[in-house]
Amino acid sequence: MSADTWTAVAAVSQALTVIVAGWAALYARGQVREARETRERVAQPEVVVFVDHHQVRRYVDLVIKNFGQTTAYNVRITLPPLEVARYVSEATGDEVRHVLMPTKIAVLAPGQEWRTVWDSVVRRENFKGELRDQYGGFVEFDDKIEDSGKRTYRNPIALDIRMFWNTMWIEQNKGQSVEKALYDIADTLAHYGRDGDGLWVYTEAADVERRRRDEHREAQLRVHEQFLRETGAIVDDPENDEREH
């Protein structure tokens, strides 16, 4: 190859090197920016409004919760009125038609939630077809109290009160411990050693065992009667005995 050819090849190689280096620099810059945005996203507050099943079955809760790692300030909820099965408030005597919920919450710490009972599944069935089940809106919140430098975030809200209809879940009774169950078993086994309690195992025919128990009961009655005579609780009447004879 001539000198001119080698010069051209070297120029092309240098150009390709510059292009690859430029592309690598842009890619690395994009990765750094994405990593920074991911860290900021993870560290920001994350307020969500959702429907949850109540600890008592056949009830549904409305929940506003901060799932983020930092505090959420000035939480604003935009939703249409959430309908409930009509009932009369015992406190005011007024008829209640909608969920009483805040439109603004000053502070929600990480993991903190606001929760209230939305409605009863059973009572809601009495108004089937009359009540709205699905609602949409949004929740807005800030990452700082001060206006300077704060960021405002916004999450959509999509609620469906019927999302737990005809669902099944396991309920755990935390009040019953293994220790208590073992004590109950031990107490039951202790009763097995007492006559008349626990399991009866007959090693003889039923008539023989029945006769033995009758004789034992009569012997106990005679002992008890003799004790009452000795203590004066029972006094024999000689005249009555002579008349009987």
Secondary structure by P-SEA (a helix, b strand, c coil): ccaaaaaaaaaaaaaaaaaaaaaaaaaaaaaaaaaaaaaaaaabbbbbbbccccccccbbbbbbbbcccccccbbbbbbccccccbbbbcccccccccccccccccccccccbbbbbcccaaaaaaaccccccccccbbbbbccccccbbbbbbbbbbbbccccccbbbbbbcccccaaaaaaaaaaaaaacccccccbbbbcccaaaaaaaaaaaaaaaaaaaaaaaaaaccccccaaaaaaac
